[in-house]
C-alpha cells in the first residue's frame, strides 16, 4: 500500500518533495518520519542522533 503526495495548505507535490529532501540533507544518523492523514502529508519530522567519541577514538573503561 502506498500514499500519494497531495496538496496540503496550497503546497504542491514538488514543494513536499523539496521539504523531504531538506529534512534528509546532511543527516548522518537518524530518521525522517512522514506523517500522512487521509492520504495527505501533514507532518515531516527529523530526528537526528549525534555519536560522541573520545578524542583518541577509544572508549574508556
C-alpha positions as CSV (number, residue, x, y, z in Angstrom):
1,X,0.0,0.0,0.0
2,X,1.3,3.5,-0.8
3,X,0.2,7.1,-0.2
4,X,0.3,9.7,-2.8
5,X,1.6,13.2,-2.2
6,X,-1.3,15.7,-2.5
7,X,-1.6,19.4,-1.9
8,X,-1.6,20.5,1.8
9,X,-2.2,24.1,2.6
10,X,-1.6,25.1,-1.0
11,X,1.7,23.1,-1.3
12,X,2.2,21.1,-4.5
13,X,3.9,17.8,-4.9
14,X,7.3,19.4,-5.8
15,X,7.2,21.5,-2.7
16,X,6.5,18.5,-0.5
17,X,9.4,16.6,-2.1
18,X,11.7,19.6,-1.6
19,X,10.7,19.6,2.1
20,X,11.5,15.9,2.4
21,X,14.9,16.4,0.7
22,X,15.7,19.3,3.1
23,X,14.9,17.0,6.1
24,X,17.3,14.4,4.7
25,X,20.1,16.9,3.8
26,X,23.1,16.5,6.0
27,X,21.5,13.7,8.1
28,X,24.2,11.2,9.1
29,X,22.5,9.2,11.8
30,X,18.8,9.5,12.5
31,X,15.4,9.2,10.8
32,X,12.9,11.3,8.8
33,X,9.3,10.5,9.6
34,X,6.5,11.5,7.3
35,X,3.0,11.5,8.8
36,X,0.1,11.0,6.4
37,X,-3.6,11.7,7.3
38,X,-6.4,10.9,4.8
39,X,-3.8,10.4,2.0
40,X,-2.2,13.8,2.6
41,X,1.3,14.6,4.1
42,X,0.6,16.6,7.2
43,X,3.9,16.4,9.0
44,X,7.6,15.8,8.3
45,X,9.7,15.2,11.4
46,X,13.5,14.9,11.5
47,X,15.2,13.1,14.3
48,X,19.0,13.4,14.4
49,X,21.4,11.5,16.6
50,X,24.9,12.6,17.4
51,X,27.5,9.9,18.2
52,X,30.2,11.1,20.6
53,X,33.6,9.7,20.7
54,X,36.6,10.4,22.9
55,X,39.4,12.5,21.2
56,X,41.5,9.4,20.7
57,X,38.6,7.5,19.2
58,X,38.7,4.9,22.0
59,X,36.2,4.4,24.7
60,X,37.3,4.5,28.3
61,X,36.6,1.5,30.6
